[in-house]
């Protein structure tokens, strides 16, 4: 298993999650203006992963697009362009996420199949994470997205810095890996400020996330092991108390 910002290479399978293409148009419909910069960055990132790791399969693990209630013109353009680019480089598989209600017509147009509620291959069960699913007995590793896990740290002068993170632990006797969102517009769930019952994923709400190992994912830092979540919480409280 190779982890890197912002994905995972598992044998010869490259998994990324939560692209949220079309986010800018979705925000514009709500009166928020952002430059159209996300897609170009995400596309370059994915291509760089393929060039560096030469996977046999690329799995887009849910929330390829952003809008729940339709397919915005930006989503059509960006998803089609991305699929056409990637299909020339690697075999592409898609797992359905909760934002992908209107993704199927786009995938059919490009000859790409979608798996729901999960894709099972080589002992891996790849699921987006928004559904409570029954896990087959022969699964060695569950890989999910959806939660956009992150932690916020404060430095010695009290400034806050939010980092996307990987989570790895146990779920119902199975090994579980949660990968961060590749979308730069998806800052994520701050694990240090939410309780387990407030998590987005029904899978994580049933897991003992305090014992999950946390690895920070950052373009400059890389992937660094921070230890179990309970220890990070304790350290964060000590730092907060010393600053205040």
JOHU-V271986 format. One record per backbone hydrogen bond with DSSP energy under -1.0 kcal/mol. NH is the residue of the N-H (numbers start at 0). CO is the residue of the C=O. Records with the same first field share a line. If there is no record, write none. Layout:
NH: CO  CO
//
This chain:
1: 8
3: 6
6: 3
7: 14
8: 1
9: 12
12: 9
13: 56
14: 7
15: 58
17: 61
19: 62
20: 63
22: 19
25: 21
26: 22
27: 23
28: 24
29: 26
30: 27
31: 26
36: 34
40: 36
41: 37
42: 38
43: 39
44: 40
45: 41
46: 42
47: 43
48: 44
49: 45
50: 46
51: 47
52: 48
53: 49
55: 11
56: 11
57: 90
58: 13
59: 92
60: 15
61: 59
65: 20
75: 71
76: 72
77: 73
78: 74
79: 75
80: 76
81: 77
82: 78
83: 79
84: 80
85: 81
86: 82
88: 85
89: 85
90: 55
92: 57
94: 59
95: 114
99: 96
102: 99
106: 102
107: 103
108: 104
109: 105
110: 107
111: 106
114: 93
118: 125
120: 123
123: 120
124: 140
125: 118
126: 142
138: 135
139: 122
140: 122
141: 174
142: 124
143: 176
144: 127
146: 144
149: 188
150: 162
152: 160
154: 158
157: 154
160: 152
162: 150
164: 148
165: 214
166: 177
167: 212
168: 175
170: 173
173: 170
175: 168
176: 141
177: 166
178: 143
181: 16
182: 17
185: 182
188: 147
190: 149
192: 189
197: 194
198: 195
204: 200
206: 203
208: 206
210: 207
211: 208
212: 167
213: 226
214: 165
215: 223
216: 163
217: 221
221: 217
223: 215
225: 213
228: 211
229: 209
231: 227
232: 228
233: 229
234: 230
235: 231
236: 232
237: 233
238: 234
239: 235
240: 236
241: 237
242: 238
243: 239
//
